[in-house]
Amino acid sequence: MILNDKYVIFLHKRYLKNKKLVKSIENKGVIIIEFNKYIENIKKKVLRNQPTLLFDNNIYPSANLLYIHLVNDNYYNYINFNQKYIDFYQDILFITSVKLGAKKIHYVCEHINTTITKQYNITEVNIKDYFKGTHTFEINKLSLLKYTEGDLNLKNFIYKRQSLKMLKLEYNIQNENINELIFSILLILLDFNIINNFEKYSNTILKYNYNIEFYTDVELNESTELTDIDNYIIEKNKYIKEIKEINKYLDKEETDMMLEISNIADTNDVIKLDNEIIKNQMSDIYSEIEYNNNNINKLKDDLSEEKITMINYDIQVNHILLIINKLKDRCSELSHNINENNNNINKNMKTISDLYDKIKIMKIEKKKELDLLNGKLYDIYQLIEDTKIEYN
């Protein structure tokens, strides 16, 4: 399941009615998807065991958050995307290099941190930090294994190593600068009151330059005791990283949803208070209606006692009846407001129930993932220990 769109944002239905908002976002090349409708669709897919897209490694996206496509079904929010981009393509490079017989990888990383602040309608852009560091690590001799081809640069890299047998190669990975797009989307969300505030946005442009040294064919053909252990350790670290990410995600998502539940509950309390105020207003109106009905009865008594003429009676009674009808209309209006408020309370209660269900489903799904990963991690630890014993 692939959207085939690089930039995606999920908004609630009420925002999609604003054509100016929709046009402003779509003009930036961002596709808008109705949040609640998508969530309901995903729940159905989960029940049918159908594949879904992943947003920050989770099947459920967050509303009002810009997501950027990385690869296949994987999207990441704008805060995490740059680092995920580097991590992914660096992993591909390292795995490919190792399988091609890499001996040593030396790389220089350049980090340019850009901070954008918005205060009192004044926007300031400040490249506040520049970090440049170098790293080197050795790779134990590994046999040349079958690799998976990547993009054009990676194919050229593979060709130079495999066909030309080059012992030293250079490779660059750099994420694109999307600060302008992200900042413009944040401003749009702020202008239309979709997000409450925006004080600062920071992003890091990452550029990595790699110099890779390879073993010779003679060295590659030599037996190596640590090859299997090295592979197991790489796999072990991968599982540990995935487990940490899942636990971090669970903590964040549950906190966010519980905060949303709390806010909705507070909204219901405000609506209930409004209902009490309306009921007090209606009680006052009923008292006023009763007072006017009593006046009509008094006029009847005055008429029977010939204290007033029929003409005066008709004039005063008609005037009072007009007042009573207006009061009744006002009561009907207030009663309608109470019904609307009660409908909103019920809708909010349904939303709260759905959020609790979402938390429950999320925990069940993530527990399955964690159980599977912990099982694999246990097996890897056993393989490492068994391999060490075998080598000893």
C-alpha positions as CSV (number, residue, x, y, z in Angstrom):
1,M,0.0,0.0,0.0
2,I,1.8,3.1,-1.2
3,L,0.4,6.7,-1.4
4,N,2.9,7.7,-4.1
5,D,3.0,11.2,-2.5
6,K,6.1,12.6,-0.8
7,Y,4.3,14.9,1.6
8,V,1.2,14.0,3.6
9,I,-0.8,15.6,6.4
10,F,-3.9,14.4,8.2
11,L,-6.5,16.9,9.2
12,H,-9.9,16.6,10.9
13,K,-13.0,16.9,8.7
14,R,-14.0,20.3,10.2
15,Y,-10.8,21.8,8.8
16,L,-11.3,20.4,5.3
17,K,-14.4,22.6,4.9
18,N,-12.1,25.6,4.7
19,K,-11.2,25.8,1.0
20,K,-8.6,28.5,1.6
21,L,-6.8,26.3,4.1
22,V,-6.9,23.3,1.8
23,K,-5.7,25.3,-1.2
24,S,-2.8,26.9,0.8
25,I,-1.5,23.4,1.9
26,E,-2.1,21.7,-1.5
27,N,-0.2,24.6,-3.2
28,K,2.8,23.5,-1.2
29,G,2.7,20.0,-2.8
30,V,1.2,18.4,0.3
31,I,-1.6,15.9,0.0
32,I,-4.4,16.2,2.7
33,I,-6.2,13.2,4.1
34,E,-9.2,13.2,6.4
35,F,-7.9,12.0,9.7
36,N,-10.9,10.2,11.2
37,K,-11.9,8.5,8.0
38,Y,-8.3,7.2,7.5
39,I,-8.2,5.8,11.1
40,E,-11.5,4.0,10.6
41,N,-10.2,2.5,7.3
42,I,-7.0,1.3,9.0
43,K,-9.0,-0.4,11.8
44,K,-10.8,-2.4,9.1
45,K,-7.5,-3.3,7.5
46,V,-6.1,-4.5,10.8
47,L,-9.1,-6.7,11.3
48,R,-8.6,-8.2,7.8
49,N,-4.8,-8.5,8.3
50,Q,-4.3,-6.2,5.2
51,P,-1.0,-4.2,4.8
52,T,-1.0,-0.6,5.8
53,L,1.3,2.4,5.6
54,L,3.6,3.2,8.5
55,F,3.9,6.6,10.1
56,D,6.9,6.8,12.4
57,N,6.8,2.9,12.4
58,N,3.2,2.9,13.5
59,I,0.1,2.2,11.5
60,Y,-1.8,5.1,13.0
61,P,-0.7,8.6,12.1
62,S,-1.1,11.8,14.2
63,A,-3.3,14.6,13.1
64,N,-2.0,18.0,12.1
65,L,1.5,16.7,11.6
66,L,3.5,16.8,8.3
67,Y,4.8,13.4,7.2
68,I,7.4,12.8,4.5
69,H,7.8,9.6,2.5
70,L,11.1,7.8,2.9
71,V,10.9,4.4,1.2
72,N,8.2,1.8,0.4
73,D,5.3,2.2,2.9
74,N,7.3,4.3,5.4
75,Y,6.6,7.9,6.3
76,Y,8.2,9.9,9.0
77,N,7.2,13.2,10.6
78,Y,9.1,16.3,9.6
79,I,11.0,16.4,13.0
80,N,12.5,12.9,12.6
81,F,12.7,12.6,8.8
82,N,16.2,14.0,8.2
83,Q,17.9,11.6,10.7
84,K,15.8,8.7,9.5
85,Y,16.8,9.5,5.9
86,I,20.5,9.4,6.8
87,D,20.1,6.3,9.0
88,F,18.4,4.4,6.3
89,Y,20.8,5.1,3.5
90,Q,23.8,4.8,5.8
91,D,22.5,1.3,6.8
92,I,22.2,0.4,3.1
93,L,25.7,1.7,2.4
94,F,27.2,-0.1,5.3
95,I,25.5,-3.4,4.6
96,T,26.4,-3.2,0.9
97,S,30.0,-2.2,1.7
98,V,30.3,-5.1,4.2
99,K,28.9,-7.6,1.6
100,L,31.3,-6.2,-1.0
101,G,34.3,-6.9,1.4
102,A,34.8,-3.6,3.2
103,K,37.8,-3.4,5.5
104,K,37.5,0.1,6.9
105,I,35.0,3.0,6.6
106,H,36.1,6.5,7.4
107,Y,33.5,9.2,7.2
108,V,33.1,12.9,7.9
109,C,29.7,14.2,9.1
110,E,28.6,17.8,8.8
111,H,25.6,19.0,10.8
112,I,24.1,22.4,10.1
113,N,21.5,23.2,12.6
114,T,18.9,25.8,11.4
115,T,16.6,27.4,13.9
116,I,13.5,29.4,12.8
117,T,11.5,31.4,15.3
118,K,8.3,33.3,15.0
119,Q,7.4,36.0,17.4
120,Y,5.0,38.9,17.0
121,N,4.7,38.2,13.3
122,I,8.5,38.6,12.9
123,T,10.3,35.6,11.4
124,E,14.0,35.1,12.1
125,V,16.2,32.5,10.5
126,N,19.4,31.7,12.3
127,I,22.0,29.0,11.3
128,K,23.0,28.8,14.9
129,D,25.3,25.8,15.0
130,Y,27.7,23.9,12.7
131,F,29.2,20.6,13.7
132,K,31.8,18.7,11.8
133,G,33.2,15.4,13.0
134,T,35.1,12.4,11.7
135,H,34.6,8.8,12.5
136,T,36.5,5.6,11.6
137,F,35.7,2.0,12.3
138,E,37.2,-1.3,11.3
139,I,35.2,-4.1,9.7
140,N,36.2,-7.8,10.3
141,K,36.8,-9.6,7.0
142,L,33.6,-10.9,5.5
143,S,32.8,-13.1,2.5
144,L,31.3,-11.3,-0.5
145,L,27.6,-12.0,-0.3
146,K,24.7,-11.3,-2.6
147,Y,23.5,-7.7,-2.2
148,T,20.4,-5.7,-3.0
149,E,20.8,-3.0,-5.5
150,G,19.8,0.5,-4.5
151,D,19.6,3.8,-6.3
152,L,21.8,4.9,-9.2
153,N,24.6,6.2,-7.0
154,L,24.7,2.9,-5.1
155,K,24.6,0.9,-8.3
156,N,27.7,2.9,-9.6
157,F,29.4,2.3,-6.2
158,I,28.7,-1.4,-6.5
159,Y,29.9,-1.6,-10.1
160,K,33.2,0.2,-9.3
161,R,33.8,-2.3,-6.5
162,Q,32.5,-5.5,-8.0
163,S,33.6,-5.1,-11.6
164,L,36.6,-2.8,-11.4
165,K,37.8,-4.3,-8.1
166,M,38.6,-0.9,-6.7
167,L,40.1,-1.0,-3.2
168,K,39.1,2.6,-2.2
169,L,35.8,4.4,-2.9
170,E,34.1,7.6,-1.9
171,Y,30.4,7.9,-1.3
172,N,28.2,10.9,-0.2
173,I,24.8,10.9,1.6
174,Q,23.0,14.2,2.1
175,N,19.4,15.0,2.9
176,E,17.6,17.7,1.0
177,N,16.8,21.1,2.6
178,I,13.1,21.1,3.3
179,N,13.1,23.8,5.9
180,E,11.2,26.3,3.8
181,L,8.4,23.8,3.1
182,I,8.1,22.8,6.7
183,F,8.1,26.3,8.0
184,S,5.4,27.4,5.5
185,I,3.2,24.5,6.6
186,L,3.7,25.3,10.3
187,L,2.7,28.9,9.6
188,I,-0.4,27.8,7.7
189,L,-1.5,25.6,10.6
190,L,-0.9,28.4,13.0
191,D,-2.8,31.0,10.9
192,F,-5.9,28.8,10.7
193,N,-5.7,28.0,14.5
194,I,-5.0,24.3,13.9
195,I,-2.0,24.5,16.1
196,N,-2.0,26.7,19.2
197,N,1.5,28.2,19.1
198,F,4.7,28.1,17.2
199,E,7.7,29.6,18.9
200,K,10.6,27.8,17.4
201,Y,11.4,25.2,14.7
202,S,14.9,23.6,14.5
203,N,16.1,21.3,11.8
204,T,19.5,19.8,11.0
205,I,20.9,19.4,7.5
206,L,23.1,16.3,7.5
207,K,25.9,15.6,5.0
208,Y,28.1,12.5,5.3
209,N,31.2,11.8,3.2
210,Y,32.4,8.2,3.3
211,N,35.8,6.8,2.3
212,I,35.7,3.0,2.2
213,E,38.7,0.7,2.0
214,F,38.2,-2.9,0.9
215,Y,39.9,-6.2,1.4
216,T,41.7,-7.7,-1.5
217,D,40.3,-10.9,-3.1
218,V,43.1,-12.9,-1.4
219,E,42.0,-11.5,2.0
220,L,38.4,-12.1,1.3
221,N,39.0,-15.8,0.5
222,E,40.7,-16.3,3.9
223,S,38.5,-18.0,6.5
224,T,37.3,-15.7,9.3
225,E,36.1,-16.9,12.7
226,L,34.1,-13.8,13.5
227,T,32.0,-13.5,10.4
228,D,28.9,-15.3,11.9
229,I,29.3,-13.5,15.3
230,D,29.6,-10.1,13.6
231,N,26.3,-10.8,11.7
232,Y,24.6,-11.9,14.8
233,I,25.7,-8.8,16.7
234,I,24.5,-6.5,13.9
235,E,21.1,-8.3,14.0
236,K,21.0,-8.1,17.8
237,N,21.6,-4.4,17.8
238,K,18.9,-4.0,15.2
239,Y,16.4,-5.8,17.4
240,I,17.4,-3.7,20.5
241,K,17.0,-0.5,18.6
242,E,13.5,-1.6,17.3
243,I,12.4,-2.5,20.8
244,K,13.5,0.9,22.2
245,E,11.7,2.7,19.4
246,I,8.5,0.8,20.0
247,N,8.6,1.5,23.8
248,K,9.3,5.2,23.1
249,Y,6.5,5.3,20.6
250,L,4.0,3.7,23.1
251,D,4.9,6.2,25.8
252,K,4.5,9.2,23.5
253,E,1.3,8.0,21.9
254,E,-0.4,7.0,25.1
255,T,0.6,10.3,26.7
256,D,-0.8,12.3,23.7
257,M,-4.0,10.4,23.6
258,M,-4.6,10.7,27.4
259,L,-4.0,14.4,27.1
260,E,-6.6,14.6,24.3
261,I,-9.0,12.6,26.4
262,S,-8.5,15.0,29.3
263,N,-9.1,18.0,27.0
264,I,-12.3,16.5,25.6
265,A,-13.5,15.7,29.1
266,D,-12.8,19.4,30.1
267,T,-14.8,20.5,27.0
268,N,-17.8,18.3,28.2
269,D,-17.6,19.9,31.6
270,V,-17.8,23.4,30.0
271,I,-20.8,22.3,27.9
272,K,-22.6,20.8,31.0
273,L,-22.0,24.1,32.8
274,D,-23.5,25.9,29.8
275,N,-26.6,23.6,30.0
276,E,-27.1,24.6,33.6
277,I,-27.0,28.3,32.8
278,I,-29.5,27.7,30.0
279,K,-31.8,25.8,32.3
280,N,-31.7,28.7,34.8
281,Q,-32.6,31.1,32.0
282,M,-35.5,28.8,31.0
283,S,-36.7,28.7,34.6
284,D,-36.8,32.5,34.7
285,I,-38.7,32.6,31.4
286,Y,-41.3,30.1,32.7
287,S,-41.7,32.3,35.8
288,E,-42.2,35.3,33.5
289,I,-44.8,33.4,31.4
290,E,-46.7,32.4,34.6
291,Y,-46.6,36.0,35.7
292,N,-48.2,37.2,32.4
293,N,-50.8,34.4,32.6
294,N,-51.7,35.7,36.0
295,N,-52.1,39.2,34.6
296,I,-54.5,37.9,32.0
297,N,-56.6,36.2,34.7
298,K,-56.6,39.5,36.6
299,L,-57.8,41.3,33.5
300,K,-60.6,38.8,33.2
301,D,-61.6,39.6,36.8
302,D,-61.5,43.3,36.1
303,L,-63.7,42.8,33.0
304,S,-66.3,40.8,34.9
305,E,-66.4,43.4,37.6
306,E,-66.7,46.1,34.8
307,K,-63.5,47.8,36.0
308,I,-62.3,47.9,32.3
309,T,-64.1,47.9,29.0
310,M,-64.0,45.1,26.5
311,I,-61.8,47.1,24.2
312,N,-59.2,47.8,26.8
313,Y,-59.3,44.2,27.8
314,D,-58.7,43.0,24.3
315,I,-55.8,45.4,23.8
316,Q,-54.0,44.4,27.0
317,V,-54.6,40.7,26.6
318,N,-53.3,40.7,23.0
319,H,-50.2,42.6,24.2
320,I,-49.6,40.1,27.0
321,L,-50.2,37.1,24.6
322,L,-47.6,38.6,22.2
323,I,-45.1,38.7,25.1
324,I,-45.9,35.1,26.1
325,N,-45.4,33.8,22.6
326,K,-42.0,35.5,22.3
327,L,-41.0,34.0,25.7
328,K,-42.2,30.5,24.5
329,D,-40.1,31.0,21.3
330,R,-37.1,31.9,23.4
331,C,-37.7,28.7,25.5
332,S,-37.8,26.6,22.3
333,E,-34.5,28.2,21.1
334,L,-32.9,27.5,24.5
335,S,-34.2,23.9,24.5
336,H,-32.7,23.4,21.1
337,N,-29.4,24.7,22.4
338,I,-29.5,22.2,25.2
339,N,-30.2,19.3,22.7
340,E,-27.3,20.5,20.6
341,N,-25.1,20.6,23.6
342,N,-26.2,17.1,24.6
343,N,-25.4,15.8,21.1
344,N,-21.9,17.4,21.3
345,I,-21.4,15.7,24.7
346,N,-22.4,12.3,23.3
347,K,-20.1,12.8,20.3
348,N,-17.3,13.7,22.6
349,M,-18.0,10.7,24.8
350,K,-17.8,8.6,21.6
351,T,-14.5,10.2,20.7
352,I,-13.2,9.4,24.2
353,S,-14.3,5.8,23.9
354,D,-12.6,5.5,20.5
355,L,-9.4,6.9,21.9
356,Y,-9.5,4.3,24.8
357,D,-10.1,1.6,22.1
358,K,-7.2,3.0,20.1
359,I,-4.9,2.9,23.1
360,K,-6.0,-0.7,23.8
361,I,-5.5,-1.8,20.2
362,M,-2.2,-0.1,20.0
363,K,-0.9,-1.8,23.1
364,I,-2.1,-5.2,21.8
365,E,-0.5,-4.7,18.4
366,K,2.8,-3.4,19.9
367,K,2.9,-6.2,22.5
368,K,2.8,-8.7,19.6
369,E,5.7,-6.9,18.0
370,L,7.6,-6.7,21.2
371,D,7.0,-10.4,22.0
372,L,8.2,-11.3,18.5
373,L,11.3,-9.0,18.8
374,N,12.2,-10.2,22.3
375,G,11.9,-13.8,21.0
376,K,14.2,-13.1,18.1
377,L,16.6,-11.2,20.5
378,Y,16.7,-14.2,22.8
379,D,17.5,-16.5,19.9
380,I,20.3,-14.2,18.7
381,Y,21.9,-14.2,22.1
382,Q,21.8,-18.0,22.2
383,L,23.4,-18.1,18.7
384,I,26.1,-15.7,19.8
385,E,26.9,-17.8,22.9
386,D,26.8,-21.1,20.9
387,T,29.0,-19.7,18.2
388,K,31.6,-18.5,20.8
389,I,31.6,-21.9,22.4
390,E,32.0,-23.5,19.0
391,Y,35.0,-21.3,18.1
392,N,36.6,-21.8,21.5
